[in-house]
Amino acid sequence: MSVRSTSTEPRLSIGGGETETAASGSAEGAGPIPSTMRAAVLHAPEDLRVEEVPVPRPGPGEVLLRVRACGLCGTDHKIIAGRYPGVWPPEFPFIIGHEWAGEVAALGPGVTTLRVGDRVAAENHSGCGQCGMCRTGYYNLCERADRRDPSYKLYGHTAPGALAEYAVRPAILLMPLPEQVSNVEGALVNPGALALHGLRRTGFHPGCSVAVFGPGVIGLLTVLFARAAGAAQIITVGRGERLSLARELGSTDVVEYDAGDPAQGVRDATGGRGVDYVYECSGNPAAVAQAIGSARRGGKVALLGLTGNKGVELNTDRLTLDQIDVLGVRSSPNMYPDTIALMASGAVRAERLATHRYPLERIGEAVEALRSRSMGAVRVIVEP
């Protein structure tokens, strides 16, 4: 991957006669806002550059934010590698980044719900607000998402992301962060909300048994939320040091993925019965069938990981005869408030998952740590 820095002009403070506020006088702000900012810009697959670009301007109902922490996830890695050509992103150049927290720098016209200086976490799905899915609260499944309709935006995927010093978002996508939740933990709200959505999709109940395949960030957050919600048994399936971390976070049992049939390992840990709920968070195509094999009769399996459109072989007779539900889980509709509340209460302590932190200028090292999981990287955070 090519990563390099470029610069177009020095940054000047307001008052010098050569810069302007982010909204050309239409936004309410405090303090100097430069006319340009540094951002990690993807120009082509594997061509990510840190360079100077214009600071975006908030329109009606929008907010300009200073980005304080932005996580890098597996999807970012795949976007950088060009795995979704013409879709994520739809065109180049493009700023990625969708797991982040920031501080309100300026308000666009009509914004009354936030104040300059507020810290917030930002959702990345912005539905059209008019289709049947949006009107029933499932804006993550907006019917216009696959039509390249400008009324739907997926920030960091189809619309500019937050691996930059500033970003603009509709105020409706911003959730205030209480003082108990740091900026770094705020960048973990997005994957945490996905984990919580997975639990709710399966109808999770206290006292249940759970298996989590894949101790990456989503899997480990699922362990944290399952523990906070009252799971009696949590079995994590994975490899190496991540399993030790899973135990520290609340997993009662672990299964080494390469030590044999992982589904049998889960069943052995439950006395042969299998678990009530399985959460497949790895995206490994082979793990999908193994996850289903870990469920008890009448159990439920949630798929949170993406296989990259790779084929999956399933024994559908078992799904039918044992009446097992397999559920897709996309994003986190309406999950941010409860996710933030659980973090603020101390019931979920996620910040320790942010194992590696880099300034924006070292984005190349950050991406490499994400790819190689070097030095035990779990979640890589960039702090512009």
C-alpha positions as CSV (number, residue, x, y, z in Angstrom):
1,M,0.0,0.0,0.0
2,S,1.3,3.4,-0.9
3,V,1.0,6.1,1.9
4,R,2.5,9.5,1.5
5,S,1.9,13.0,2.7
6,T,1.3,16.0,0.5
7,S,0.5,19.7,1.3
8,T,-1.1,22.3,-0.8
9,E,-0.8,25.4,1.4
10,P,-0.2,26.4,5.1
11,R,-3.2,26.6,7.4
12,L,-4.2,30.0,8.5
13,S,-6.3,31.1,11.5
14,I,-9.5,33.1,11.1
15,G,-8.7,36.8,11.3
16,G,-5.7,36.6,8.9
17,G,-7.8,37.6,6.0
18,E,-7.3,34.4,4.0
19,T,-9.6,31.9,5.7
20,E,-13.3,31.7,6.4
21,T,-15.5,29.9,8.8
22,A,-16.6,26.4,7.8
23,A,-20.0,27.6,6.6
24,S,-19.1,30.9,5.0
25,G,-20.7,32.8,7.8
26,S,-23.8,30.7,8.0
27,A,-22.7,28.5,10.8
28,E,-22.5,29.2,14.5
29,G,-19.0,28.3,15.8
30,A,-16.4,29.0,18.4
31,G,-12.7,29.4,17.9
32,P,-10.7,29.4,14.6
33,I,-11.6,26.9,11.9
34,P,-9.1,26.6,9.2
35,S,-9.9,26.5,5.5
36,T,-8.0,23.3,4.9
37,M,-7.4,20.2,6.9
38,R,-5.3,17.0,6.8
39,A,-7.1,13.8,5.8
40,A,-6.3,10.2,4.8
41,V,-7.5,10.2,1.2
42,L,-7.9,7.0,-0.8
43,H,-7.0,7.7,-4.5
44,A,-7.2,4.1,-5.7
45,P,-6.9,0.6,-4.2
46,E,-3.8,0.5,-2.0
47,D,-3.1,4.2,-2.6
48,L,-3.9,6.0,0.6
49,R,-2.4,9.5,1.1
50,V,-2.4,11.9,3.9
51,E,-2.9,15.3,2.3
52,E,-4.4,18.8,2.7
53,V,-8.0,19.1,1.6
54,P,-10.7,21.8,2.1
55,V,-12.6,21.7,5.4
56,P,-16.2,20.6,4.7
57,R,-19.0,23.1,5.3
58,P,-22.2,22.2,7.2
59,G,-25.5,22.9,5.5
60,P,-29.0,23.2,7.0
61,G,-29.4,20.6,9.8
62,E,-25.7,19.6,9.7
63,V,-22.8,20.0,12.1
64,L,-19.1,20.5,11.6
65,L,-17.1,18.3,14.0
66,R,-13.5,18.0,15.0
67,V,-12.6,14.4,14.8
68,R,-11.0,13.2,18.1
69,A,-10.8,9.4,17.5
70,C,-11.5,7.2,14.6
71,G,-11.2,3.4,14.6
72,L,-10.0,1.2,11.7
73,C,-12.0,-2.0,11.1
74,G,-11.8,-5.0,8.8
75,T,-14.2,-3.3,6.3
76,D,-11.9,-0.3,6.1
77,H,-9.1,-2.8,5.2
78,K,-11.2,-4.3,2.5
79,I,-12.2,-0.9,1.1
80,I,-8.5,0.1,1.0
81,A,-7.7,-3.2,-0.8
82,G,-10.4,-2.6,-3.4
83,R,-12.7,-5.5,-2.5
84,Y,-15.9,-3.6,-3.3
85,P,-15.1,-1.9,-6.7
86,G,-17.4,0.9,-7.7
87,V,-19.6,0.4,-4.6
88,W,-17.4,1.2,-1.5
89,P,-16.3,3.8,-2.4
90,P,-18.4,4.7,-5.4
91,E,-15.6,6.9,-6.8
92,F,-12.1,8.2,-6.0
93,P,-10.6,10.2,-4.3
94,F,-12.4,9.2,-1.1
95,I,-12.1,9.7,2.7
96,I,-12.8,6.5,4.7
97,G,-13.5,6.0,8.4
98,H,-16.9,5.3,10.0
99,E,-16.2,4.4,13.7
100,W,-15.5,7.7,15.4
101,A,-16.1,10.3,18.0
102,G,-15.7,14.1,17.8
103,E,-16.4,17.5,19.2
104,V,-18.9,20.0,17.7
105,A,-17.0,22.8,16.1
106,A,-19.8,24.7,14.3
107,L,-23.5,24.4,13.7
108,G,-25.3,24.6,10.4
109,P,-28.5,26.6,10.0
110,G,-31.5,25.1,12.0
111,V,-29.5,23.0,14.4
112,T,-30.8,23.5,17.9
113,T,-30.1,20.0,19.6
114,L,-26.4,20.5,20.0
115,R,-24.0,23.1,21.2
116,V,-20.4,24.0,20.2
117,G,-18.1,21.9,22.3
118,D,-20.4,19.0,22.8
119,R,-18.7,15.6,22.4
120,V,-20.6,13.1,20.2
121,A,-20.5,9.7,18.6
122,A,-21.7,9.5,15.0
123,E,-23.9,6.9,13.3
124,N,-22.9,6.1,9.7
125,H,-26.3,5.1,8.2
126,S,-28.4,8.0,7.0
127,G,-31.6,6.7,5.5
128,C,-33.9,8.4,3.1
129,G,-36.6,8.8,5.8
130,Q,-39.4,8.0,3.4
131,C,-39.3,4.3,2.5
132,G,-41.1,1.6,4.4
133,M,-38.0,0.5,6.2
134,C,-36.9,3.9,7.3
135,R,-40.5,4.8,8.5
136,T,-40.5,1.7,10.7
137,G,-37.1,2.5,12.3
138,Y,-34.9,0.2,10.1
139,Y,-32.9,3.0,8.4
140,N,-30.0,0.6,8.2
141,L,-32.1,-1.3,5.6
142,C,-33.2,1.8,3.7
143,E,-34.8,0.6,0.4
144,R,-32.8,3.2,-1.5
145,A,-29.4,2.0,-0.3
146,D,-28.7,-0.1,-3.4
147,R,-29.9,2.4,-5.9
148,R,-27.2,5.0,-5.4
149,D,-29.9,7.4,-4.4
150,P,-28.4,10.5,-2.9
151,S,-31.1,10.5,-0.2
152,Y,-29.3,7.5,1.4
153,K,-25.8,7.8,2.7
154,L,-23.4,5.4,4.3
155,Y,-20.7,7.6,5.7
156,G,-17.2,6.2,5.3
157,H,-18.5,3.8,2.5
158,T,-20.5,5.8,0.0
159,A,-20.2,9.3,1.6
160,P,-17.0,10.9,3.0
161,G,-15.7,9.4,6.2
162,A,-13.9,10.6,9.3
163,L,-10.2,9.8,8.9
164,A,-9.6,13.5,8.9
165,E,-9.3,16.5,11.2
166,Y,-12.9,17.6,10.5
167,A,-16.1,16.0,9.3
168,V,-19.7,17.1,8.6
169,R,-22.8,15.1,9.6
170,P,-26.5,15.6,9.9
171,A,-27.3,16.5,13.5
172,I,-29.8,13.6,13.7
173,L,-26.9,11.1,13.4
174,L,-25.0,12.5,16.4
175,M,-25.4,11.1,19.9
176,P,-23.9,13.0,22.9
177,L,-21.2,11.4,24.9
178,P,-21.4,11.7,28.7
179,E,-18.2,12.6,30.5
180,Q,-17.7,9.0,31.7
181,V,-17.2,7.9,28.0
182,S,-13.8,9.0,26.6
183,N,-13.3,9.9,22.9
184,V,-11.5,6.6,22.3
185,E,-14.4,4.7,23.8
186,G,-16.7,6.8,21.8
187,A,-15.0,5.5,18.7
188,L,-16.0,2.0,19.9
189,V,-19.7,2.9,20.2
190,N,-20.3,1.9,16.5
191,P,-19.0,-1.7,16.8
192,G,-20.5,-1.9,20.3
193,A,-23.9,-1.0,18.9
194,L,-23.6,-3.7,16.3
195,A,-22.8,-6.2,19.0
196,L,-25.9,-5.1,21.0
197,H,-28.1,-5.3,17.9
198,G,-26.9,-8.9,17.4
199,L,-28.0,-9.8,20.9
200,R,-31.4,-8.2,20.5
201,R,-32.0,-9.8,17.1
202,T,-31.7,-13.2,18.7
203,G,-34.0,-12.4,21.6
204,F,-31.2,-12.8,24.1
205,H,-32.3,-13.5,27.7
206,P,-30.5,-13.5,31.0
207,G,-29.3,-17.0,32.2
208,C,-28.7,-18.2,28.6
209,S,-25.7,-19.8,27.0
210,V,-23.7,-18.1,24.2
211,A,-21.0,-19.0,21.7
212,V,-19.0,-16.3,20.0
213,F,-17.0,-17.2,16.9
214,G,-14.2,-14.8,16.2
215,P,-12.6,-12.8,19.0
216,G,-12.0,-9.7,17.0
217,V,-13.5,-6.4,18.1
218,I,-17.1,-7.3,17.3
219,G,-16.7,-10.7,18.9
220,L,-15.1,-9.3,22.1
221,L,-17.7,-6.6,22.3
222,T,-20.3,-9.3,22.0
223,V,-18.7,-11.1,25.0
224,L,-18.8,-7.8,27.0
225,F,-22.4,-7.1,26.2
226,A,-23.5,-10.7,26.8
227,R,-21.8,-10.7,30.2
228,A,-23.4,-7.3,31.1
229,A,-26.8,-8.7,30.0
230,G,-26.6,-11.7,32.2
231,A,-25.4,-14.7,30.1
232,A,-24.7,-17.7,32.3
233,Q,-22.1,-19.2,30.0
234,I,-20.1,-17.5,27.2
235,I,-17.9,-19.7,25.0
236,T,-15.5,-17.9,22.7
237,V,-14.1,-19.7,19.7
238,G,-10.8,-18.4,18.2
239,R,-7.1,-18.6,18.2
240,G,-4.1,-17.7,20.5
241,E,-3.9,-14.7,22.7
242,R,-7.3,-13.4,21.8
243,L,-8.8,-16.3,23.8
244,S,-6.9,-15.1,26.9
245,L,-8.3,-11.7,26.4
246,A,-11.8,-13.1,25.9
247,R,-11.5,-14.8,29.3
248,E,-10.5,-11.6,30.9
249,L,-13.5,-9.9,29.4
250,G,-16.0,-12.4,30.8
251,S,-15.9,-15.6,28.6
252,T,-16.4,-18.6,30.9
253,D,-15.0,-21.1,28.3
254,V,-12.8,-20.9,25.2
255,V,-12.3,-23.3,22.3
256,E,-9.2,-23.2,20.2
257,Y,-10.3,-23.1,16.6
258,D,-7.5,-25.2,15.2
259,A,-7.6,-27.9,17.9
260,G,-10.4,-29.9,16.2
261,D,-14.0,-29.4,15.3
262,P,-14.9,-26.1,17.0
263,A,-18.7,-27.0,16.9
264,Q,-17.9,-30.2,18.8
265,G,-15.8,-28.1,21.2
266,V,-18.7,-25.9,22.0
267,R,-21.0,-28.8,22.4
268,D,-18.5,-30.5,24.8
269,A,-18.5,-27.3,26.9
270,T,-22.3,-27.5,27.2
271,G,-22.5,-31.2,28.0
272,G,-23.4,-32.1,24.5
273,R,-26.5,-29.8,24.3
274,G,-25.2,-26.8,22.3
275,V,-25.8,-23.2,23.2
276,D,-28.9,-21.1,23.0
277,Y,-27.4,-18.3,20.9
278,V,-24.4,-18.3,18.5
279,Y,-22.8,-15.1,17.2
280,E,-20.6,-15.6,14.1
281,C,-18.3,-12.5,14.1
282,S,-15.3,-13.7,12.1
283,G,-16.5,-13.6,8.5
284,N,-14.9,-17.0,7.9
285,P,-17.1,-18.9,5.4
286,A,-16.3,-22.2,7.2
287,A,-17.3,-20.8,10.5
288,V,-20.9,-20.3,9.4
289,A,-21.6,-24.0,9.3
290,Q,-19.6,-24.5,12.5
291,A,-21.7,-21.8,14.2
292,I,-24.9,-23.6,13.2
293,G,-23.4,-26.9,14.4
294,S,-22.9,-25.2,17.9
295,A,-26.5,-24.3,18.4
296,R,-28.9,-26.4,20.4
297,R,-32.2,-27.6,19.0
298,G,-34.4,-24.5,18.6
299,G,-31.3,-22.3,19.0
300,K,-30.5,-19.1,17.1
301,V,-27.5,-18.1,15.1
302,A,-26.7,-14.5,14.3
303,L,-24.3,-13.6,11.4
304,L,-22.4,-10.4,12.1
305,G,-19.3,-11.1,10.0
306,L,-19.0,-10.6,6.2
307,T,-17.5,-13.4,4.1
308,G,-16.7,-11.1,1.2
309,N,-19.4,-12.8,-1.0
310,K,-17.6,-16.2,-0.6
311,G,-19.8,-19.3,-0.9
312,V,-21.0,-21.1,2.3
313,E,-22.1,-24.8,2.5
314,L,-25.0,-25.5,4.9
315,N,-26.8,-28.6,6.1
316,T,-30.3,-27.2,5.6
317,D,-31.9,-30.4,6.9
318,R,-30.6,-29.7,10.4
319,L,-31.9,-26.1,10.2
320,T,-35.3,-27.6,9.4
321,L,-35.4,-30.6,11.7
322,D,-33.9,-28.8,14.7
323,Q,-35.7,-25.6,13.9
324,I,-32.7,-23.4,14.1
325,D,-33.0,-19.7,13.2
326,V,-30.2,-18.0,11.2
327,L,-30.4,-14.2,11.3
328,G,-28.5,-11.6,9.4
329,V,-27.3,-8.6,11.5
330,R,-26.6,-5.3,9.8
331,S,-25.4,-2.2,11.5
332,S,-27.1,-0.9,14.7
333,P,-30.5,0.9,14.2
334,N,-31.4,2.8,17.3
335,M,-28.8,1.1,19.4
336,Y,-26.4,4.0,20.1
337,P,-28.3,5.4,23.1
338,D,-28.3,2.1,25.0
339,T,-24.7,1.3,24.0
340,I,-23.5,4.7,25.3
341,A,-25.6,4.2,28.5
342,L,-24.0,0.8,29.2
343,M,-20.5,2.2,28.6
344,A,-21.2,5.2,30.8
345,S,-22.6,3.0,33.7
346,G,-19.4,0.9,33.7
347,A,-21.3,-2.2,32.8
348,V,-19.3,-2.4,29.6
349,R,-15.7,-1.3,29.7
350,A,-14.6,-1.3,26.1
351,E,-11.6,1.1,26.0
352,R,-9.1,-1.6,26.7
353,L,-9.9,-3.0,23.2
354,A,-8.3,0.1,21.7
355,T,-4.8,-1.4,21.8
356,H,-3.0,0.7,19.2
357,R,-3.3,4.5,18.8
358,Y,-1.7,6.6,16.0
359,P,-1.7,10.2,14.8
360,L,-3.1,10.7,11.3
361,E,0.4,11.2,9.8
362,R,1.1,7.5,10.7
363,I,-1.9,6.1,9.0
364,G,0.3,3.7,7.0
365,E,1.5,2.1,10.3
366,A,-2.1,2.0,11.6
367,V,-3.3,0.2,8.5
368,E,-0.5,-2.3,8.7
369,A,-1.2,-3.0,12.4
370,L,-4.8,-3.6,11.4
371,R,-3.8,-6.0,8.6
372,S,-1.2,-8.0,10.4
373,R,-2.6,-7.8,14.0
374,S,1.0,-7.0,14.9
375,M,1.9,-6.7,18.5
376,G,-1.5,-7.9,19.6
377,A,-3.6,-5.2,17.8
378,V,-7.3,-5.5,18.5
379,R,-8.7,-2.2,17.6
380,V,-6.5,0.5,15.9
381,I,-7.5,4.1,16.7
382,V,-6.4,7.1,14.7
383,E,-6.4,10.4,16.6
384,P,-6.4,13.4,14.2
